[in-house]
Amino acid sequence: MEEEILTKAELAKLLKVTQRTIDRLRTEGLPCFKVGNAVRFNRKKVLKWFEEQEKNKPKN
């Protein structure tokens, strides 16, 4: 099965955030890779990263 690869704009739309938020999340470790000068995201890895962030979040 082929992995779904997203552009920054596609990922922002999927997550309902701005592209600037995607840039900020990249600095926090959001998994991505470059194709030439373009940044791409593996949908499955991004969703797994968010799950891990939620698990490691301190509980109030």
Buried (B, 14 or more C-beta within 10 A) or exposed (E): EEEEBBBBEBBBEBBEEEEEBBEEBBEEEBEBEEEEEEBBBBBEBBEEBEEEEEEEEEEE
